[in-house]
Amino acid sequence: GLHPIPVRHGKTIGELARQFHDEAFLNCRLSILPMRNWARAMWFDQTGLPWVMPSPNMPTLETATVYPGMCLLEGTNISEGRGTTRPFEIFGAPFIDAETLCRELNGLRLPGVFFREIFFQPTFHKFAGQLCGGAQIHVIDRNQFRPFLTGVEIIKRIRKLYPERFQWKQPPYEYEWKRLPIEVLIGGPIESVFGD
């Protein structure tokens, strides 16, 4: 993006505005109103507010919870579940054996998460109209769950199981025409996270 920032930053919109103001928009007049009845440790469903989709592919709080790691699949040829009713909560590809993948992923004992084998057929995007084997991610302890670590480990495991079929998506991606999409998503060289 325009500013270096972690995928899951934990800041309010006001805190982000202050950061961007201080880093790049010094001449901008900024006013921030404090929130009431809110504490940093709260999850959105503890606020009593209705969920409003920030994106067509983020229909639930569960989607938002897994997104910071599952969005990494956008930089690969693995379906991140777009074209289904559970984008970013399910993932896979026609060449993936769901049972093997889930056994491998659950064997990692990643914190706060369980993987259930699934078969799905996206209506659009990657593998539209094709039957995909894969997994549904179930967050069983959202306070222990580490979305970015989980997304990285999913990619590493799929690469290990299917080295001849897995591919990094090639540019262009969003606003970037030269770097690999995965490098845009992780904010640096592919080697820094995946050791390529």
N, CA, C and O of each residue as an XYZ file, in Angstrom:
784
protein
N       0.802     -1.187      0.000
C       0.000      0.000      0.000
C       0.847      1.253      0.000
O       2.054      1.208     -0.237
N       0.211      2.347      0.263
C       0.906      3.629      0.299
C       1.761      3.792      1.543
O       2.718      4.566      1.538
N       1.428      3.066      2.618
C       2.150      3.187      3.876
C       2.459      1.794      4.413
O       1.640      0.886      4.277
N       3.637      1.614      5.026
C       3.935      0.312      5.626
C       3.056      0.090      6.859
O       3.018      0.915      7.771
N       2.358     -1.033      6.863
C       1.459     -1.327      7.979
C       1.241     -2.838      8.024
O       1.122     -3.466      6.972
N       1.186     -3.431      9.206
C       0.936     -4.871      9.292
C      -0.431     -5.236      8.709
O      -1.342     -4.410      8.670
N      -0.556     -6.481      8.258
C      -1.830     -6.955      7.724
C      -2.919     -6.815      8.784
O      -4.020     -6.349      8.490
N      -2.615     -7.213      9.998
C      -3.565     -7.079     11.114
C      -2.949     -6.098     12.104
O      -2.124     -6.483     12.933
N      -3.340     -4.857     12.019
C      -2.684     -3.795     12.775
C      -3.316     -3.513     14.132
O      -2.635     -2.999     15.020
N      -4.584     -3.827     14.322
C      -5.228     -3.624     15.609
C      -5.518     -2.175     15.965
O      -5.776     -1.866     17.128
N      -5.481     -1.293     14.994
C      -5.723      0.127     15.262
C      -7.159      0.500     14.913
O      -7.791     -0.110     14.050
N      -7.652      1.518     15.607
C      -8.949      2.070     15.234
C      -8.761      2.934     13.991
O      -7.632      3.243     13.609
N      -9.852      3.315     13.370
C      -9.766      4.177     12.191
C      -9.165      5.534     12.566
O      -8.465      6.148     11.761
N      -9.437      5.996     13.776
C      -8.845      7.249     14.244
C      -7.342      7.137     14.432
O      -6.600      8.058     14.089
N      -6.890      6.015     14.974
C      -5.452      5.795     15.151
C      -4.744      5.692     13.806
O      -3.632      6.196     13.642
N      -5.390      5.040     12.848
C      -4.817      4.974     11.496
C      -4.738      6.365     10.881
O      -3.730      6.727     10.274
N      -5.797      7.136     11.040
C      -5.800      8.497     10.491
C      -4.659      9.318     11.091
O      -3.980     10.057     10.378
N      -4.453      9.188     12.387
C      -3.363      9.916     13.044
C      -2.001      9.459     12.492
O      -1.126     10.286     12.238
N      -1.827      8.142     12.307
C      -0.566      7.627     11.764
C      -0.316      8.177     10.362
O       0.773      8.673     10.072
N      -1.318      8.091      9.498
C      -1.148      8.574      8.124
C      -0.913     10.084      8.106
O      -0.126     10.588      7.304
N      -1.597     10.792      8.987
C      -1.396     12.238      9.093
C       0.055     12.535      9.458
O       0.697     13.376      8.829
N       0.568     11.849     10.471
C       1.928     12.099     10.942
C       2.988     11.678      9.929
O       4.060     12.280      9.868
N       2.693     10.640      9.128
C       3.682     10.127      8.182
C       3.668     10.847      6.841
O       4.712     10.983      6.203
N       2.521     11.301      6.412
C       2.468     11.781      5.029
C       1.610     13.014      4.793
O       1.843     13.743      3.829
N       0.649     13.260      5.625
C      -0.292     14.338      5.347
C      -0.229     15.413      6.434
O      -1.245     15.764      7.034
N       0.959     15.920      6.673
C       1.188     16.856      7.777
C       0.354     18.124      7.673
O       0.006     18.715      8.695
N       0.032     18.547      6.472
C      -0.715     19.791      6.289
C      -2.227     19.598      6.348
O      -2.985     20.557      6.201
N      -2.655     18.387      6.558
C      -4.087     18.080      6.629
C      -4.599     18.374      8.039
O      -3.947     18.033      9.025
N      -5.753     19.000      8.127
C      -6.373     19.253      9.429
C      -7.144     18.000      9.845
O      -7.992     17.515      9.095
N      -6.860     17.487     11.013
C      -7.424     16.214     11.445
C      -8.139     16.380     12.780
O      -7.591     16.945     13.727
N      -9.361     15.884     12.842
C     -10.121     15.850     14.097
C     -10.570     14.419     14.335
O     -11.115     13.777     13.437
N     -10.347     13.926     15.528
C     -10.733     12.555     15.877
C     -11.623     12.607     17.108
O     -11.273     13.221     18.116
N     -12.765     11.962     17.017
C     -13.698     11.899     18.145
C     -13.477     10.591     18.897
O     -13.381      9.535     18.271
N     -13.396     10.635     20.217
C     -13.206      9.395     20.981
C     -14.466      8.527     20.941
O     -15.583      9.034     20.849
N     -14.265      7.218     21.012
C     -15.388      6.286     21.045
C     -15.841      6.085     22.482
O     -15.056      6.204     23.423
N     -17.110      5.782     22.630
C     -17.671      5.470     23.937
C     -18.022      3.986     23.979
O     -18.269      3.358     22.949
N     -18.038      3.444     25.192
C     -18.455      2.051     25.417
C     -17.640      1.056     24.602
O     -18.175      0.080     24.076
N     -16.352      1.314     24.506
C     -15.464      0.451     23.731
C     -14.174      0.233     24.499
O     -13.684      1.145     25.166
N     -13.622     -0.971     24.410
C     -12.312     -1.294     24.976
C     -11.534     -2.075     23.925
O     -12.112     -2.860     23.173
N     -10.227     -1.858     23.876
C      -9.392     -2.475     22.848
C      -9.530     -3.997     22.804
O      -9.460     -4.582     21.723
N      -9.719     -4.640     23.930
C      -9.799     -6.101     23.967
C     -11.114     -6.648     23.413
O     -11.252     -7.862     23.263
N     -12.074     -5.789     23.107
C     -13.383     -6.239     22.622
C     -13.301     -6.760     21.191
O     -12.569     -6.233     20.354
N     -14.074     -7.806     20.941
C     -14.319     -8.245     19.579
C     -15.556     -7.498     19.096
O     -16.347     -7.007     19.901
N     -15.717     -7.415     17.786
C     -16.824     -6.632     17.241
C     -18.176     -7.105     17.764
O     -19.047     -6.285     18.056
N     -18.359     -8.414     17.884
C     -19.656     -8.914     18.338
C     -19.933     -8.590     19.804
O     -21.045     -8.819     20.280
N     -18.959     -8.069     20.519
C     -19.153     -7.647     21.905
C     -19.569     -6.177     22.006
O     -19.839     -5.682     23.100
N     -19.618     -5.490     20.884
C     -19.986     -4.069     20.892
C     -21.492     -3.850     20.876
O     -21.967     -2.772     21.235
N     -22.250     -4.869     20.462
C     -23.690     -4.710     20.338
C     -24.110     -4.051     19.039
O     -25.295     -3.803     18.817
N     -23.143     -3.768     18.182
C     -23.440     -3.139     16.894
C     -23.714     -4.199     15.833
O     -23.169     -5.299     15.917
N     -24.542     -3.896     14.839
C     -24.775     -4.861     13.759
C     -23.561     -4.935     12.842
O     -22.875     -3.936     12.622
N     -23.303     -6.117     12.313
C     -22.216     -6.301     11.348
C     -22.637     -5.704     10.010
O     -23.704     -6.031      9.491
N     -21.824     -4.851      9.466
C     -22.035     -4.283      8.137
C     -20.851     -4.719      7.287
O     -19.701     -4.438      7.625
N     -21.129     -5.402      6.191
C     -20.049     -5.944      5.368
C     -19.151     -4.828      4.830
O     -19.631     -3.941      4.125
N     -17.853     -4.859      5.153
C     -16.940     -3.867      4.582
C     -16.583     -4.184      3.134
O     -16.009     -3.353      2.430
N     -16.928     -5.395      2.697
C     -16.649     -5.857      1.341
C     -17.648     -6.957      1.018
O     -18.105     -7.652      1.925
N     -18.001     -7.136     -0.266
C     -18.900     -8.239     -0.617
C     -18.329     -9.605     -0.238
O     -19.082    -10.559     -0.047
N     -17.006     -9.703     -0.130
C     -16.375    -10.970      0.225
C     -16.010    -11.056      1.705
O     -15.169    -11.868      2.090
N     -16.637    -10.225      2.533
C     -16.449    -10.306      3.974
C     -17.818    -10.252      4.651
O     -18.156     -9.269      5.311
N     -18.609    -11.332      4.478
C     -19.988    -11.302      4.952
C     -20.169    -11.430      6.460
O     -21.225    -11.069      6.980
N     -19.163    -11.936      7.175
C     -19.337    -12.187      8.603
C     -18.094    -11.782      9.397
O     -17.025    -11.550      8.832
N     -18.258    -11.703     10.701
C     -17.113    -11.472     11.583
C     -16.121    -12.628     11.474
O     -14.913    -12.416     11.572
N     -16.617    -13.833     11.274
C     -15.732    -14.987     11.119
C     -14.811    -14.800      9.913
O     -13.628    -15.133      9.967
N     -15.365    -14.265      8.828
C     -14.544    -13.986      7.649
C     -13.472    -12.962      7.988
O     -12.307    -13.131      7.629
N     -13.865    -11.906      8.675
C     -12.902    -10.865      9.051
C     -11.818    -11.412      9.973
O     -10.677    -10.951      9.927
N     -12.158    -12.379     10.799
C     -11.192    -12.966     11.728
C     -10.094    -13.722     10.992
O      -8.924    -13.626     11.362
N     -10.456    -14.472      9.956
C      -9.455    -15.277      9.239
C      -8.771    -14.517      8.106
O      -7.700    -14.917      7.651
N      -9.374    -13.436      7.652
C      -8.877    -12.712      6.473
C      -7.406    -12.308      6.535
O      -6.717    -12.448      5.524
N      -6.883    -11.815      7.658
C      -5.484    -11.363      7.653
C      -4.468    -12.430      7.251
O      -3.355    -12.093      6.849
N      -4.823    -13.690      7.348
C      -3.931    -14.749      6.877
C      -4.401    -15.381      5.586
O      -3.599    -15.716      4.715
N      -5.703    -15.540      5.470
C      -6.243    -16.222      4.297
C      -6.157    -15.374      3.044
O      -6.205    -15.906      1.936
N      -6.031    -14.059      3.198
C      -5.875    -13.201      2.020
C      -4.580    -13.512      1.283
O      -4.448    -13.169      0.108
N      -3.620    -14.155      1.946
C      -2.364    -14.514      1.286
C      -2.596    -15.462      0.112
O      -1.801    -15.500     -0.827
N      -3.688    -16.227      0.168
C      -3.993    -17.139     -0.936
C      -4.274    -16.387     -2.229
O      -4.201    -16.975     -3.308
N      -4.596    -15.096     -2.141
C      -4.789    -14.293     -3.349
C      -3.512    -14.239     -4.183
O      -3.571    -14.002     -5.389
N      -2.373    -14.455     -3.558
C      -1.093    -14.434     -4.263
C      -0.682    -15.784     -4.810
O       0.473    -15.980     -5.189
N      -1.636    -16.731     -4.855
C      -1.353    -18.091     -5.323
C      -2.426    -18.541     -6.317
O      -3.361    -17.802     -6.627
N      -2.267    -19.766     -6.805
C      -3.296    -20.350     -7.662
C      -4.295    -21.186     -6.858
O      -5.052    -21.961     -7.444
N      -4.313    -21.048     -5.547
C      -5.259    -21.755     -4.682
C      -6.485    -20.868     -4.470
O      -6.353    -19.677     -4.188
N      -7.672    -21.450     -4.606
C      -8.899    -20.684     -4.380
C      -8.999    -20.286     -2.919
O      -8.842    -21.119     -2.026
N      -9.262    -19.013     -2.682
C      -9.488    -18.518     -1.328
C     -10.975    -18.517     -0.985
O     -11.391    -17.885     -0.014
N     -11.777    -19.226     -1.784
C     -13.196    -19.367     -1.490
C     -14.087    -18.298     -2.080
O     -15.290    -18.287     -1.820
N     -13.518    -17.389     -2.878
C     -14.384    -16.423     -3.568
C     -15.306    -17.215     -4.497
O     -14.915    -18.239     -5.058
N     -16.519    -16.729     -4.646
C     -17.490    -17.455     -5.457
C     -18.241    -18.505     -4.658
O     -18.960    -19.329     -5.222
N     -18.071    -18.471     -3.326
C     -18.817    -19.349     -2.423
C     -19.473    -18.469     -1.358
O     -19.267    -17.256     -1.329
N     -20.251    -19.084     -0.497
C     -20.873    -18.332      0.600
C     -19.928    -18.148      1.778
O     -20.283    -17.485      2.753
N     -18.733    -18.723      1.708
C     -17.755    -18.632      2.795
C     -16.378    -18.196      2.286
O     -15.392    -18.899      2.508
N     -16.295    -17.038      1.601
C     -14.982    -16.607      1.120
C     -13.992    -16.477      2.280
O     -14.337    -15.991      3.357
N     -12.767    -16.917      2.040
C     -11.648    -16.879      2.983
C     -11.790    -17.862      4.138
O     -10.828    -18.078      4.876
N     -12.948    -18.454      4.312
C     -13.116    -19.488      5.332
C     -12.935    -20.878      4.736
O     -12.662    -21.835      5.460
N     -13.087    -20.993      3.421
C     -12.790    -22.251      2.744
C     -11.757    -21.967      1.662
O     -11.684    -20.864      1.121
N     -10.966    -22.983      1.363
C      -9.911    -22.820      0.365
C      -9.585    -24.182     -0.223
O      -9.816    -25.219      0.398
N      -9.044    -24.157     -1.436
C      -8.682    -25.415     -2.068
C      -8.446    -25.261     -3.551
O      -8.336    -24.151     -4.073
N      -8.370    -26.407     -4.227
C      -8.127    -26.467     -5.666
C      -8.536    -27.850     -6.159
O      -8.636    -28.780     -5.359
N      -8.775    -28.007     -7.464
C      -9.179    -29.310     -7.985
C      -8.159    -30.420     -7.723
O      -8.532    -31.590     -7.642
N      -6.893    -30.070     -7.592
C      -5.846    -31.082     -7.411
C      -5.569    -31.429     -5.944
O      -4.710    -32.265     -5.666
N      -6.272    -30.810     -5.018
C      -6.010    -31.042     -3.592
C      -6.869    -32.180     -3.059
O      -8.078    -32.220     -3.289
N      -6.236    -33.102     -2.346
C      -6.933    -34.158     -1.628
C      -7.299    -33.591     -0.253
O      -6.424    -33.349      0.578
N      -8.581    -33.386     -0.025
C      -9.051    -32.703      1.184
C      -8.648    -33.434      2.461
O      -8.231    -32.803      3.432
N      -8.770    -34.748      2.464
C      -8.447    -35.519      3.667
C      -6.965    -35.395      4.022
O      -6.616    -35.179      5.183
N      -6.109    -35.531      3.031
C      -4.662    -35.415      3.264
C      -4.300    -34.023      3.751
O      -3.538    -33.875      4.706
N      -4.846    -32.996      3.097
C      -4.533    -31.627      3.483
C      -4.946    -31.357      4.930
O      -4.163    -30.801      5.700
N      -6.155    -31.741      5.305
C      -6.622    -31.481      6.672
C      -5.817    -32.265      7.701
O      -5.527    -31.749      8.781
N      -5.458    -33.491      7.384
C      -4.620    -34.268      8.303
C      -3.283    -33.555      8.534
O      -2.810    -33.450      9.665
N      -2.688    -33.071      7.447
C      -1.405    -32.355      7.554
C      -1.559    -31.057      8.349
O      -0.756    -30.773      9.238
N      -2.585    -30.274      8.032
C      -2.771    -28.988      8.708
C      -3.109    -29.168     10.187
O      -2.560    -28.465     11.036
N      -3.998    -30.095     10.499
C      -4.339    -30.328     11.904
C      -3.148    -30.889     12.678
O      -3.027    -30.669     13.883
N      -2.269    -31.615     11.984
C      -1.054    -32.134     12.611
C      -0.091    -31.041     13.045
O       0.765    -31.275     13.900
N      -0.219    -29.851     12.468
C       0.637    -28.728     12.863
C       0.236    -28.156     14.223
O       1.023    -27.460     14.865
N      -0.979    -28.449     14.653
C      -1.507    -27.947     15.927
C      -1.363    -26.425     16.045
O      -0.866    -25.898     17.040
N      -1.808    -25.757     15.010
C      -1.778    -24.295     15.016
C      -2.741    -23.780     16.083
O      -3.805    -24.367     16.279
N      -2.394    -22.706     16.769
C      -3.225    -22.244     17.886
C      -4.609    -21.757     17.466
O      -4.756    -20.949     16.548
N      -5.626    -22.277     18.171
C      -6.986    -21.771     18.036
C      -7.728    -22.129     16.776
O      -8.734    -21.494     16.459
N      -7.260    -23.142     16.032
C      -7.891    -23.426     14.747
C      -7.966    -24.926     14.487
O      -7.106    -25.696     14.915
N      -9.024    -25.321     13.769
C      -9.212    -26.698     13.327
C      -9.609    -26.660     11.859
O     -10.333    -25.760     11.435
N      -9.138    -27.635     11.077
C      -9.438    -27.698      9.646
C     -10.321    -28.901      9.363
O     -10.019    -30.020      9.779
N     -11.422    -28.660      8.645
C     -12.359    -29.719      8.260
C     -12.328    -29.871      6.753
O     -12.382    -28.888      6.014
N     -12.241    -31.107      6.307
C     -12.197    -31.333      4.860
C     -13.508    -30.891      4.220
O     -14.586    -31.010      4.804
N     -13.378    -30.379      3.003
C     -14.538    -29.835      2.307
C     -14.324    -29.965      0.803
O     -13.196    -29.976      0.310
N     -15.430    -30.062      0.101
C     -15.431    -29.992     -1.361
C     -16.370    -28.858     -1.731
O     -17.458    -28.741     -1.168
N     -15.961    -28.030     -2.666
C     -16.770    -26.877     -3.044
C     -16.568    -26.570     -4.520
O     -15.585    -26.987     -5.133
N     -17.520    -25.835     -5.073
C     -17.488    -25.454     -6.482
C     -17.750    -23.951     -6.582
O     -18.900    -23.519     -6.502
N     -16.695    -23.151     -6.755
C     -16.898    -21.703     -6.855
C     -17.771    -21.341     -8.054
O     -17.679    -21.969     -9.109
N     -18.614    -20.330     -7.886
C     -19.445    -19.872     -9.006
C     -18.724    -18.828     -9.851
O     -19.119    -18.570    -10.988
N     -17.666    -18.225     -9.301
C     -16.828    -17.289    -10.054
C     -15.439    -17.268     -9.432
O     -15.216    -17.867     -8.380
N     -14.529    -16.596    -10.067
C     -13.133    -16.427     -9.653
C     -12.358    -17.723     -9.916
O     -12.697    -18.459    -10.842
N     -11.343    -18.008     -9.131
C     -10.481    -19.165     -9.381
C     -11.299    -20.455     -9.399
O     -12.119    -20.700     -8.513
N     -11.062    -21.269    -10.417
C     -11.691    -22.583    -10.565
C     -13.213    -22.527    -10.621
O     -13.882    -23.444    -10.145
N     -13.763    -21.472    -11.192
C     -15.219    -21.342    -11.328
C     -15.792    -22.567    -12.023
O     -15.309    -22.975    -13.080
N     -16.823    -23.152    -11.427
C     -17.499    -24.302    -12.000
C     -16.767    -25.619    -11.827
O     -17.255    -26.648    -12.295
N     -15.617    -25.627    -11.172
C     -14.846    -26.856    -10.971
C     -14.944    -27.309     -9.511
O     -14.983    -26.490     -8.593
N     -14.983    -28.619     -9.321
C     -15.018    -29.174     -7.974
C     -13.626    -29.084     -7.355
O     -12.650    -29.580     -7.917
N     -13.552    -28.449     -6.202
C     -12.276    -28.269     -5.502
C     -12.281    -29.051     -4.195
O     -13.274    -29.061     -3.467
N     -11.172    -29.699     -3.910
C     -10.949    -30.285     -2.593
C     -10.194    -29.275     -1.757
O      -9.392    -28.502     -2.281
N     -10.445    -29.280     -0.471
C      -9.738    -28.319      0.365
C     -10.150    -28.422      1.809
O     -10.428    -29.509      2.316
N     -10.188    -27.278      2.471
C     -10.485    -27.259      3.899
C     -11.352    -26.064      4.243
O     -11.318    -25.025      3.583
N     -12.126    -26.246      5.296
C     -12.815    -25.123      5.917
C     -12.102    -24.854      7.227
O     -11.860    -25.765      8.019
N     -11.770    -23.596      7.444
C     -11.059    -23.198      8.646
C     -12.087    -22.869      9.727
O     -12.982    -22.050      9.519
N     -11.948    -23.510     10.868
C     -12.830    -23.267     12.013
C     -11.982    -22.680     13.133
O     -11.097    -23.351     13.663
N     -12.247    -21.449     13.486
C     -11.546    -20.824     14.601
C     -12.249    -21.265     15.874
O     -13.404    -20.911     16.113
N     -11.547    -22.039     16.684
C     -12.145    -22.580     17.908
C     -11.753    -21.766     19.142
O     -12.385    -21.894     20.191
N     -10.735    -20.944     19.029
C     -10.363    -20.010     20.100
C      -9.798    -18.756     19.442
O      -8.610    -18.695     19.124
N     -10.642    -17.774     19.244
C     -10.214    -16.599     18.487
C      -9.179    -15.753     19.211
O      -8.490    -14.954     18.576
N      -9.054    -15.907     20.518
C      -8.019    -15.169     21.240
C      -6.644    -15.818     21.091
O      -5.622    -15.148     21.242
N      -6.613    -17.101     20.801
C      -5.349    -17.807     20.571
C      -4.978    -17.864     19.089
O      -3.805    -17.989     18.740
N      -5.970    -17.772     18.237
C      -5.784    -17.891     16.785
C      -4.809    -16.844     16.263
O      -4.874    -15.675     16.645
N      -3.909    -17.273     15.390
C      -2.927    -16.393     14.754
C      -3.145    -16.447     13.240
O      -2.598    -17.323     12.569
N      -3.939    -15.517     12.696
C      -4.336    -15.605     11.291
C      -3.177    -15.561     10.301
O      -3.159    -16.342      9.349
N      -2.213    -14.671     10.499
C      -1.121    -14.570      9.531
C      -0.271    -15.839      9.552
O       0.053    -16.383      8.496
N       0.090    -16.311     10.736
C       0.835    -17.562     10.865
C       0.073    -18.701     10.198
O       0.664    -19.508      9.480
N      -1.228    -18.769     10.430
C      -2.050    -19.830      9.853
C      -2.030    -19.771      8.333
O      -1.861    -20.800      7.680
N      -2.201    -18.587      7.762
C      -2.161    -18.446      6.306
C      -0.827    -18.859      5.718
O      -0.779    -19.529      4.686
N       0.256    -18.465      6.368
C       1.600    -18.840      5.905
C       1.769    -20.351      5.957
O       2.269    -20.948      5.003
N       1.361    -20.977      7.055
C       1.520    -22.425      7.201
C       0.647    -23.194      6.213
O       1.052    -24.254      5.737
N      -0.530    -22.688      5.899
C      -1.377    -23.327      4.884
C      -0.648    -23.343      3.546
O      -0.594    -24.375      2.877
N      -0.096    -22.214      3.162
C       0.619    -22.140      1.884
C       1.835    -23.060      1.895
O       2.069    -23.776      0.922
N       2.602    -23.054      2.961
C       3.783    -23.925      3.044
C       3.395    -25.390      2.904
O       4.072    -26.153      2.215
N       2.302    -25.783      3.559
C       1.884    -27.185      3.521
C       1.381    -27.568      2.130
O       1.690    -28.656      1.645
N       0.617    -26.696      1.486
C       0.140    -26.997      0.130
C       1.320    -27.083     -0.832
O       1.347    -27.957     -1.698
N       2.286    -26.198     -0.691
C       3.487    -26.250     -1.547
C       4.238    -27.560     -1.350
O       4.746    -28.140     -2.310
N       4.308    -28.025     -0.108
C       5.004    -29.285      0.184
C       4.258    -30.477     -0.419
O       4.872    -31.375     -0.995
N       2.932    -30.477     -0.281
C       2.128    -31.593     -0.781
C       2.000    -31.606     -2.299
O       1.923    -32.674     -2.908
N       1.977    -30.422     -2.915
C       1.712    -30.320     -4.358
C       2.728    -29.409     -5.043
O       2.344    -28.416     -5.660
N       4.021    -29.732     -4.944
C       5.042    -28.830     -5.511
C       4.924    -28.659     -7.020
O       5.315    -27.624     -7.561
N       4.395    -29.656     -7.692
C       4.274    -29.570     -9.154
C       3.017    -28.824     -9.593
O       2.900    -28.451    -10.760
N       2.084    -28.602     -8.683
C       0.823    -27.950     -9.042
C       0.673    -26.541     -8.454
O       0.016    -25.683     -9.044
N       1.281    -26.314     -7.299
C       1.194    -25.004     -6.659
C       1.942    -23.965     -7.492
O       3.008    -24.244     -8.041
N       1.369    -22.764     -7.580
C       2.035    -21.667     -8.299
C       1.802    -20.353     -7.568
O       0.746    -20.122     -6.977
N       2.827    -19.493     -7.626
C       2.643    -18.115     -7.201
C       1.954    -17.374     -8.332
O       2.338    -17.523     -9.492
N       0.955    -16.589     -8.017
C       0.279    -15.771     -9.024
C       1.271    -14.737     -9.554
O       2.085    -14.199     -8.804
N       1.193    -14.473    -10.834
C       2.095    -13.512    -11.474
C       1.438    -12.131    -11.549
O       0.211    -12.027    -11.536
N       2.257    -11.066    -11.628
C       1.694     -9.715    -11.765
C       0.943     -9.587    -13.084
O       1.161    -10.396    -13.986
N       0.080     -8.612    -13.223
C      -0.173     -7.528    -12.275
C      -1.121     -7.958    -11.165
O      -1.847     -8.946    -11.277
N      -1.086     -7.171    -10.080
C      -1.967     -7.385     -8.938
C      -2.282     -6.024     -8.339
O      -1.381     -5.269     -7.975
N      -3.563     -5.722     -8.242
C      -3.999     -4.432     -7.704
C      -3.298     -3.293     -8.444
O      -3.539     -3.090     -9.633
N      -2.448     -2.561     -7.764
C      -1.746     -1.393     -8.307
C      -0.309     -1.716     -8.696
O       0.422     -0.817     -9.113
N       0.116     -2.961     -8.572
C       1.515     -3.348     -8.766
C       1.675     -4.147    -10.054
O       0.942     -5.105    -10.299
N       2.638     -3.744    -10.868
C       2.840     -4.388    -12.164
C       4.135     -5.179    -12.252
O       4.360     -5.860    -13.253
N       4.994     -5.113    -11.242
C       6.292     -5.782    -11.329
C       6.487     -6.866    -10.274
O       6.934     -7.968    -10.591
N       6.160     -6.563     -9.040
C       6.385     -7.538     -7.968
C       5.320     -8.629     -7.988
O       4.201     -8.425     -8.460
N       5.703     -9.801     -7.459
C       4.728    -10.874     -7.306
C       3.616    -10.428     -6.354
O       3.888     -9.726     -5.380
N       2.382    -10.819     -6.618
C       1.294    -10.474     -5.706
C       1.565    -10.887     -4.257
O       1.216    -10.149     -3.335
N       2.182    -12.054     -4.043
C       2.457    -12.478     -2.666
C       3.396    -11.495     -1.983
O       3.293    -11.291     -0.774
N       4.306    -10.884     -2.726
C       5.225     -9.911     -2.134
C       4.498     -8.619     -1.768
O       4.853     -7.954     -0.795
N       3.495     -8.274     -2.539
C       2.656     -7.121     -2.187
C       1.891     -7.440     -0.899
O       1.795     -6.602     -0.003
N       1.355     -8.649     -0.817
C       0.548     -9.045      0.334
C       1.363     -9.156      1.622
O       0.886     -8.775      2.692
N       2.587     -9.676      1.527
C       3.396     -9.827      2.747
C       4.237     -8.590      3.035
O       4.829     -8.476      4.108
N       4.290     -7.665      2.080
C       5.007     -6.416      2.305
C       6.507     -6.509      2.169
O       7.233     -5.691      2.736
N       6.986     -7.491      1.428
C       8.428     -7.623      1.248
C       8.767     -8.806      0.371
O       7.880     -9.412     -0.231
N      10.050     -9.141      0.294
C      10.484    -10.248     -0.559
C       9.897    -11.587     -0.105
O       9.725    -11.832      1.089
N       9.601    -12.428     -1.061
C       9.010    -13.734     -0.782
C       9.893    -14.552      0.159
O       9.392    -15.322      0.979
N      11.219    -14.379      0.035
C      12.162    -15.143      0.857
C      12.006    -14.821      2.343
O      12.297    -15.663      3.193
N      11.553    -13.622      2.656
C      11.456    -13.207      4.059
C      10.423    -14.011      4.839
O      10.506    -14.097      6.065
N       9.458    -14.598      4.148
C       8.411    -15.377      4.821
C       8.445    -16.844      4.414
O       8.258    -17.727      5.252
N       8.684    -17.109      3.131
C       8.582    -18.477      2.624
C       9.924    -19.135      2.337
O       9.961    -20.314      1.987
N      11.019    -18.409      2.473
C      12.345    -18.990      2.307
C      12.687    -19.437      0.905
O      13.564    -20.283      0.737
N      12.024    -18.899     -0.113
C      12.334    -19.283     -1.499
C      13.680    -18.726     -1.914
O      14.115    -18.942     -3.045
